[in-house]
Amino acid sequence: MLFLLPAFSDIIDQYRHIQLQKERIVSAQNWEHILAEYNKQQEHFDAFYSNLTTGISRDDQMSGIIELIYRKAHESGVDIRQLRPGEIIRYDTFTEIPVSISAEGNFHELALLINGFEQTSYLVRLSALDIQSVNDLNSTRLLSQLEFVFIILQNQM
C-alpha cells in the first residue's frame, strides 16, 4: 500500500498537467474569438474617443484657462468629464471667459477645485453650481455641473 501513494501522487500530477495543457490548447483554438472580443472593445473605445470634441478658441487666454482647469482638477483629485468654453466677451478694461465644467469628485475635492481657481491670478465668478450624488449608495462621489466666468483685467497704460 505504501508504494501506491507516491505512484498515485505522480498520476494526479500528470493528470493536472494534461488538464492544463488541454486548457491551453482550447485557449489557443479560441484565439479568433478572443481577438474578436478585443477588437469589439477597441471599436467601442475608438467610437467614444472620436466623439470627444472640444471647441477651444485659438486665443492664448483661453488656452491658459483650459490648462489651469485641468491642472487644478488633477491637483484636487476631481475628474473632468466635459469642458465647454463659452464665447469670450471683451470689454475696454477686462475680458470675461465663461467655462462650463462637468466633473466628478467627492465634496472636499470639488471644494478644493473651486478654491484652487480662487487662488489664481484670475478673478473668478462661480455663476452656477449643480451637485448630484452618484447612483451608488455606498459612494461619496458627486457629479457636478459648474459654470465659471474667468475675468482677466487688461493692462491700463
Buried (B, 14 or more C-beta within 10 A) or exposed (E): EEEEEEEEEEEEEEEEEEEEEEEEEEEEEEEEEEEEEEEEEEEEEEEEEEEEEEEEBEEEBBEBBBEBBEEBBEEBEBEBEEBEBBEBEEEEEEBBBBBBBBBBBBEEBBEBBBEBBEEBEBEBEEEEEEEEEEEEEEEEBBBBBBBBBBBBEEEEE
